[in-house]
């Protein structure tokens, strides 16, 4: 957001890799933060990376990998996207569903849409909680799928807004609910675009949500 607000998008697209990296370094110094950027032109194969292999906290970006793992289970017929879930008071975390009535129902696919379109936290947990019987198994479902897909540096580390399940590992303490690299996220999106991440129909469904 900072980068695009300070750069004309057309000029940004025309910048050479070296010039773009120089501008990113300038922005990083000016704002006092630490940037990680990666991009790939899927038509030419050209790539750009600025701290692209470095680990960063994902915050809500981890919801994208969660969605991909969900659709992988749909492909395996291990989960029904039309399964009804019921919202309870105990489910509610900060976000839109926090203000909805207890007992309201939605499908798991509805929850996935809310998770991505609105970055809805309660919906994210509603999806996670149906991926496997236990918290540890749910983390493994997501992380095993990501590893098998070639994302070696991306991990879901906890359920959202649930300190009681947070592991006291160096990764969990440092990165919060998830960790990844910019290059991993480019790989994930490239596989989604190429329809090799999941079945073509599931990739189409995810692209439609996005």
N, C-alpha and C positions, 0 to 999 in steps of 0.2 A: 504494500500500500504506500509506504514511504517512497519507495523507488519509483513507482509509476506516477505518483503525485508530483514528483520533481522532474520527470522526464517526459517529453512529448512521445506518445506511444509510437508514432511513425518513425521518429528519429531513433527510438529504442530498437525497433525492429531492424533498422539499417546499420546499427553500430557493429563494428568488427568485434571479435571476442576480446581482443586486447584493450580496446577502448572501453568496452562495457565493464570489464574487470576493474579497470582504473576508476571508472565512475562509481562502481559499487564500493570500492575501497574508500573513495572520498566520502560517500554517504555514511559508511560505517564509522569513519572517524568523526564526521560532523555531528552525528546523532549519538555517538557514544555507545552504540550497541554492537552486537556481533551478528553479522549476516551470513546466511547460507543460501545460495541460489544455484539451481541447476535447471537447464532447459535443453530440449532436443527438437530440432526441426525434423518432423517425421517424413517429410518429402525428400530432404537432401541428406539427412543423417548427421548434419552439423550439430555439435553440442557446445554448450558453455557451462562452466562449473566454477563457482567461487565458494570455497570451503564446502564443496559438494559432497565430500566423503566424510565430513565431520558429523558427529552425533549432536542432535538437538532434541530438546523436549518437544513432543508433538502437540501438546494440548489437544484441542478438538480435531486436529488433522487425523488422529488415530481412528476416527469414526469411518474414514474411507477404507482402511484395511479391514475394519470390523465388517463393513458391508460386503467386501469381497469374500471374506470367509463365510459369511451367511449364505451367499449365493452358491458357493462351492458345496455347502451342505444341501442346498436345494437341488443342485445337479445330482448329488448322490442319493437323493430322495430320503435323506435323514431328517429333514425338517420340512414342514408344510408352510409355505408363505401365507396361506389363507387361514392358518390356525388363529383362533381368537384368543386374545389376552385381555385380562381385566386389570384395570388400574386400581391400586389400593393406596391407602394413606402412607403405608410403609415404603412404597415405591418412589414416592415423590422427591425429586431433587430440583435444584434451581432451573427454571425454564417455564415454557408454556404450560406443560401438563401439571405443573405444581398448582395451577389455579383451576384445574378441571375437577369435576365431581368424582368422588370415590365411586367405583363400580362401573365407570364408563368402559366400554369395550372397543377394541380395534383389532385388526389383523396384524400379524407380524410384519407383513409388507407395509402396512400403514406406518408402523413404528419405524421401519427402515427409512421410509420417506421423510418422516419427521426428524430422524437422526441426521440425515444429510441436508435436507432443504432448510431446516430451521436450526440445525446443530442442537437438537433437543436432547438434554441429558437424561431425563427419565426414560425417554424412548430408547436411548442407547442401552441402558441397563435392562430394559424389557427384552431387547433383542439378545443381549449377552446371556441373560439368565436362561434362555431357551436353547442355547447352543450345546449344552452338556449338563449332566446332573450336578456337578460340583464346581465351585469357583476355580479351583486349580485346573480342572479339566477344560473349563471354558477358555482360560488363558491359553492353554495348550492348543486348543482347536484353532484359535486365531494364529498363534505364533508358529505352529507347525505348518499351516497352510502358507504363511508368508515365507518361511524358510524354503519350503518346497518350490515356491514360485520364484526363488532367486533373491529374495529380499533378506540378505544376511544380517542387516543392521537395524531391522525394524522389529520392535516388540511392544505388545500390549502388556502393561505392567500392573494394572489394577482396574477394578470396576470404578465407575465415576462417582465422586463424592462419597466414597465408602472407606474411611480411614481404618475401619476395623479389619479389612482384608488386605491392607497394604503390607507388603513384605518389607522387612528392614534390611534390604540388600543395598549395596552401593548404587546400583542402577535405579531402583525404585525411589530411593531417597533423593537422588540427583535429578531424575527426569520426570517424576510424578506418574501420570497415568500411561505414558508411552514415550518411546524414543524412536528416532529414525534419522536418516540422512537425506538431504535433498536429492541425491542421485538415486536412492532407493525409491523415492516417490515418483521420479521420472520413469523408472523402470516399471513400476506398478501401472502408471497411466499409459505407458506405451503398450504393455501387454493387454490392458483393457481396450485400447484403441484397435490393436491388431486382432482382438477376440481370441487370444490364446490364454488368457488368465483363467477363464471358466468356459463353459459352453458358449457358443455364439449367441444363443438366446438370452442367457444370463448377462453376458456383456452388453447386449443391446438394452436390457432392462436397466442395468446400472448406468449406462450412458444417458438413458432417458431421464432417470432420476437426477443425474448431475446437470 
